[in-house]
Amino acid sequence: MTDTTAPLEHLAAKAAMEAGANPHGEEGERYTAVNSEKNRPLYASRVKVYPKLVHGTFRRLKWLVMAVTLAIYYVTPWLRWDRGPNLPDQAVLLDFPSRRFYFFFLEIWPQEFYYITGLLILAALGLFLVTSVAGRVWCGYTCPQTVWTDLFIHVERFFEGDRAKRIRLDKSPWSMGKLARKTGKHFTWILIALATGGAWVFYFADAPTLAGQLATFDAPAAAYLFIGLFAATTYLLGGIAREQVCIYMCPWPRIQGAMFDEESLLVSYKDDRGEKRGPHKKGTSWEGRGDCIDCGQCVAACPMGIDIRDGMQLECIQCALCIDACNEIMDKVERPRGLIGYDTFRNQERRRAGETPKLDILRPRTILYSAVLVFVAGIMLFALSNRSTLDVSVLADRNPLFVQLSDGSVRNGYQVKIVNKEHSERIYRVSIEGLDKAILTRPALAGEETGTVTVGADKLENLRFFVTLPGDGVKALNGGEADFDFVVTDLENGTTATRQTTFRGPGQ
């Protein structure tokens, strides 16, 4: 596999050597290690990782984020939102039969899918901005793979114990005790996986109704199929594959290298303070050595199984658990905390040069991301605030383009779709503008020139119209065609929707 962060590490090591570091010393070793990345295989067989439980600020933060995100996922389908009679009262619902997406007060129709596109763009820009400021915060805290893997590891720890006990258990021969622990762990994993798959299908149907159908085995076969698929993937990715997903399946570790710069805050080992590392006995002097006692607790705590002291690596998800592990050791040896912490490549260079470290958040890339984020959000808010409850589309007949009648007049046919987004029945008047002497008729109205159309609440009505132009009007056509407008007016509140189309006749 290839480490996409190698260029930054290469620059840091090179800059240190140019400043006078021994190329055969610690920095030289790091420089050589980084350049040897190109010789690593594209895939390596998995070596099981046994992350140790640590205590501290970032571990508590991860517990909090895990609880909040899981609660949002499992609880959201059960939230209710009153939209009136004959409408679903589920707050968040992807209603495929009705072709609508309900999100609390917002109701998105298929022709308004650009709102979803806008939300995805905002999410991507927000992710770019956060990554450029503080590294892979998404990966370390809120990514579903991280959250469920953390939950599965917690279950594993409950049944099999912490790191040392799990290692001993895996190495020990099979016994009734080992079988009971393994069975309990996998059974709980399966329950979590089934709950995850079940919660997912609740987003696509009324949750209480579907839950009752699932319990009585009356649910559609598709519901059981997708619960099984999501349960299997949750069990496999969260319980078995774990860090392999982040390393080999997810594209973000490779993309995030383009989001970083020298001022990005990343979880880093401060080698200017930690080196020269080595064991330390209580009561001995700290002179001539660094604060790192080479205890390996940062490696033991890492869910990816890497050594943060080797520099920034593709596998690092920036979960910051190594910070908590190191701070615990620093407290025990009575040294300052922060040997591993959030740091920037530029601050490492500043400390080597004897300068004072500083935090520079306002940089060209963060300003650009923020500006684009605000711009897109502004467009979205403007579109939502000016959103109409009436939508009209007009499609002219293609075959034939026109029909010439016996009296010399020309007739065009049109399909007019009227979408009523109000939660009550509406009456609309359909008319045309911009085509002199033209007559609008509907086949169902026996030749009436104008008429009203009734559209039910939250319904789409597909209507057939004819526009007929007398012979003298046909002669006035420019090149055999002319543009005009269909105008649909809500007779209750005066809301109007106008759609331009083309009338075609014989060429001149």
N, C-alpha and C positions, 0 to 999 in steps of 0.2 A: 504494500500500500504506500501511497505517496503522501507526505505531509505538506499540505498547502501553505502552512505557516513558515516553512523553512526559509523563504527569502528574508522575512523580518528577523528571524534568529540569526541568519547568516550576517545580516547587516550589523546586528548588535555585537556579535562575536568579532567581526572584522573591525568595528569601531574601537572595541576594547583593546585589540592587539595593536591597532595604529596608535593608541594612546600610551603604549609602552608595556602592555601585558606580555608575558612570556608565551610565545606561540606553542610551546610544548607543555605549558602549565594547564591550569584548570580551564581557562577560556579557550586555549588551543584544543583541549580535549573536547569541549562542547562544539567548537567549530568543526572538528573532524566528525563528531557524532552526527551533526546536522547534515553534513554533506554525504554521510554514508546512507542517509535515508533513501537515496535513489537506488541503492542496492537491495532494499527490502522487497520481499515478494508482494504481489498484488493481493494475495490472500494467505492468511496463516490460520492453522487449525486452532479452534477455541481452547483456551486454557481457563477453566472455571475460576471466576473471581469470587472471593469471600469478603465483601466489604464489612468492616468493623463498625459497630455503633459508636458514634461520638456524640458529645454534648457541647452545646455552645449556641451562639447567636444564629449562625447560618443553618444549623440543624433545626432549631426551633422555627426559623422562618420557613424551612422546607415542610415541616409538619403543618404549619398554618396554611401554606399555599396548597398542599395536598388536600387538606380538609375542605378548604373553600372550593377548589376546582371539582373535587369529587361530588360535593354537595350540589354544586350548580348542575353538573351532568345528570345526576340521578334524580334530583328534585324538580328540575325545570319542566319536564312533561306533565307534571301533576299540578302546576300552577294554573289557575283559572282567570279568564278575562271576559267580562260580559260584553258581547257585541250586539246583543239584541236577539229577537226571535229568529228561529230557523238558521242560525249561524253557529259555528263551533265556538265553544267557550274555553278552549284550550289556549293558553297564552302564547305558546310557541308550537306551531303545527305546520308541517309540510304536507298540504292536502293535495295529493296528486290527482285523485278523482275529480276534484273541482278545479284543479290547475291553479292553485293559489298557495301563497306562503304567508302565514299569519305570524307576526312577531309583536306581541302586545298590542299597541295601538296602530301598528303599521300593517297594512294589507297589500301584498305585492302580487300583481297579476303577471301572467307570462310575458306580456308585451312591456312590462316594467322591469325586466330582469337586469337592466343596467344598474338598478340600485344595488343588487347583489355584487355586480362587477365593481361598483364604487366602493362597497364595504371591503371587498378583497384587496383592492388597491390601497385603501387606507391601512388595512392590516399589514400588508407588505411594507409600506413606507414606515409604519410604526416599528416594525421589526428591524428594518434597516437602521433607523435612527437609534433604537435602544442598543443594537449590536455595535454600532460605531462608537457609542459612548461607554458601554459597560460590558462588551463582549457577549458571549452566548448565554445571556440571562434566560432567554426563552428555553434553551435546551436544558439548562440546569434546574429550572424551577417549574415551568408551566407546560412543557411539551407533554402530550399524553403518554408517550413512551416512557418518559422520565417518571411521571406521576404513578402510572400503574406498575412500573418496575420497582419503584420505591415501596409501594404497597405490598407487592409480592415478596420483596426482601424482608419486610417487616413480619409478614406471615411466616416466612421461612425461619426467621430469627426466633419467633414465638415457639415454634415446634422443635427446632433443632439447636437453639442456643446461638450465642454470638460467634464471631469468626473462628476462634480456636476450637470451640466445641463442634462447629460444623465441619471443619477440616478433619478432626478426629473421627467424627461420625462417618464421613464418606470413606475414610481409610479403613474403618473397622469392618470385620466380617458381618454378614447378614445375621440378624437375630430378631426375636419378636419385638424387642424394644425399638430397634432400628426400623423395622417394617411399620410399626405403629406410628412412629414419628413421620416417616416418609408418606404414609397413607394419609395422615391427618393434614399434612402440608398440601399435598396434591388435591385432596378433596376440597379444601378451603379455596385453593386456586380456582378449581372448576366452578365453585359456587360464585366466586367473584366474577369469573368470566361470563357465566350465564346471566348474572345480574347486569353486567355491562352490555351484553348483546340484547337483553330484554329492554333495558332503558333506551337503547338506540331505536328499536322499532316503535317505541311509544311516541317518538317525535313525528311519526308518519300516520298515526291514527289516534282517535280519542283514547287516552291512556286508561281511564277506568273501564271503559267498554272492552278494550283489547285485553286488559289484564283478566277480566272475567272470562273472556273467550279462551284465553290461553289456559286458564285454570281448569276449564271444562272440556278442553281439547276441541273447541268449536272455532278456533281462530283459522284464518286462511293459511294454506300451506306455505305461502311466501313468508309469513311471519315466523314460522318455525325454522324455515330454511335460513333466513338472515340472522336469527338468534344463534343458530348453530355456527354459521360462518363467523360472526363477530366473537362468539365465545371461543372458537378454536383459535382465531388469530390473537385474541387477548391472552389466552393461556400460553400460546407458543411464543409470542413476542415479549410478554412481560415476565413469564416464568422460565422459559428455556433459552431463547436467543439473547435477550437482554442487551448487553453492550454491543453485540454483533450488529444489531439493527442500526445503532448510531454510527458504527464504523463503516459498514458495507452497504446498507440499504438506504440510508438517509442522504440526500444530496446536500443538505445544509452545511455540514462540516466542511465541505469543499468550497461552497459558495461564500461562507462567512469570512474566509481569508481576504476577500476583496472588500469587505466592510471595515476591516481594522485599519488603523494607521498608528503612527508612533505615539499618539496621545490617547489611544483607547485604553480604558481601564480593564485589565485582565488579571485573573488569578495567577499570581507569579511568585516564584521563590526568589527572595532577594539575596542573590549570591554575594553581593558586595558586603553583606553583613554576615551571611552564614558560612562563608568559606574562610579558612580552611576547616572542613568538618571532621568530626571524629568523636569517639566516646569521651565522656567526661565524668569524673568522679567528684562527688561532693567535697567541697573544701579546697579543691585545687584551683589554680589561677586560670582566668580566661585570657590572659595575655598571649599574643602570638597565634591566636586561633579564632575561628568564627563561632557563632552561636548554635549552629546545627550540630547536634550530638549523634547524627546518623542513626536515629532510633527506628526509622522506617514506618512510623505511625501514619505519616501522610499517605504512604503507599497502601497501608492496610485499610485506611478509611475510604480510599478511592473506589467508587463503584465501577470504574472503567479499568482498574488494575494498572494504572500508569504511575510513574514517578514524576511529580511536578517539578522536581529539581533538575530534570533534564531539559527544561525549557518548555515553551508552548508547543503543544502537539495536537494533531488532528483528533485524537481520541478524547481529549479533555472537553467535558461539557460545561465547565465553569460552575459546578455545583457548590464550590467553596467548602466542602466538607473537610478538605485537607487543611484549611485555615483553622477550623475548630480543633482538629486533631493536633496541629502544631502548637496552637495557643495553650492547650492543656499541658503539653510537655514544657513549654516555656515557663508556665506558672510553677511547675514542679522544680525546675532547675533555677528558678528565680532570675530569669532573663526577661527583657521586655517582649511583649506580644508583637505580632505582626511580621515575624520572620517570613511567613507565607501570608500574602494578603493581596488586595487589589492594587495593582501597580501598572505603570506604563513603560514602554521601551524608552521613551524620552527621559522619564524620571530616572531610570537606571543609568542612562548616560550622564544626566545632571549630577547624580551622586558620585559617579566615578570622577567627574571633573571638579568635584568639591562645590557644586552649586546647590541651591535650595530647591527641592522638588516642588512642583506646583501642578494644579489641576486645570487643564485647558479644555473646557467643554465647547465653547463657541469657536468652532473651526469651520473651514469652507464646506466640508461634507455634511456636518451636522446642521449648519445653517441651510444648506440646499435641501436636505431631507425635510427639515422643519417647514421650509417655505412651500415645498410641493405638497406636504401633508396638509397644511392650512389651506392651500389653494383647492385641493380636491375636496376637503371637508366643506369649504365654502360653496363649491358647486353642488355638493350633495344637499346641503341645507337649503340652498336656493331652490333646487328642484323639488324638494319635499314641501317647502312652504308655498310653492306655486302649483302643487299637484292638483290636477282637475279630477272631479268625480265622474266626468263624461269623457269617453274615448271613442273616436270614430276612425274607421279605415275604409277606403274605397278601392275596389279592384275592377277595372274595366274588362269587358269580355275580350278575349283574344281570338276566338274562332266562332263566328266571324267578327271582324273588327267593327263592321257596321252592316245594316240592312237598309237597302233602298226600297221604299214603299211605292205603290202604284201611282200615288198622287205626286211623286217627285220628292217627297220629304225623306229624310234619312234618320234612322233610329240606331242608337247605341244602348247596349245593356251594361248594367253595373251591379256588382255585389257590394252592399253597404253593411258593414258590421258596426253595431252600436253597443258599447259596453257601459252598463249602468253600475257604477261602483258605490252608489248609495245603498243603504240598508233598507230601502223602501221602494215600492213600485213607482216608476216615473213615466210621464207622458211627454213625448218629444214631437216637434214639428220638423219635417225634412223639406228643404227647399234648395233651389240652385240659384247662383248669382254669376254674372259675368258672361252669359251666353244669350244674346238678344233673340227674342222670339221663340226660344226653346220651351218645350212643354215637358214637365216631369210627370210620369205616371207610374203606377204600380199594378202589375198584372192582377193581384188579388183584390184591387179596389175598382175593377171594371172601368178602367180608363180615367179615374179621377185625377185631376191635375195636381192637387196637393192632398195631403192627408196627415194624420197623426199616427204615431207609433207608440205602443205601450210596451215597456220593457220591465220585467220583474226585478225584484231586489237582487243585487249582486249577480246579474245575469248578462249574457251576451246574446243579442238578437241579430241573426243573419237575414238581411232583407234584399229583395230583388227590385230594381228600379229600371225604368226605361226613360231615356231622354230623346225626344224627337224634335228635329229641326226642320221647319218648312222649307220648300224649295228655294224661295228667295233668300232665306237665311243661309242655306248651303252654299249658294253662290258667293256669299260674303266671306266664306272661310279662307284663311290665308294658307295656301299650300295644302289644303284639304284637311286641316285640323285647327283646333282652337282650345285654349285652356279655359277652364271655368271652375267654380267651387261648389261643392256640396256643403250646405249649412244645416247643422242639427242644433235645435234650440230646446232647452228644457223649459216647458211652459209654466212650471211652478216657480223657479228661481231665476230664470233668464240666462242660465249658463249656456254658452254657445261654443260649439266645436266646428271648425272649418277645415275641409280637406280639399286640396286642389287635385284635379284630374284633367283628362284630355278628351275632347270630342273629336271623332274622326269621320271623314266623309270621302267621297271620290276626289282624287287628285285633280288639280286644275290643269 
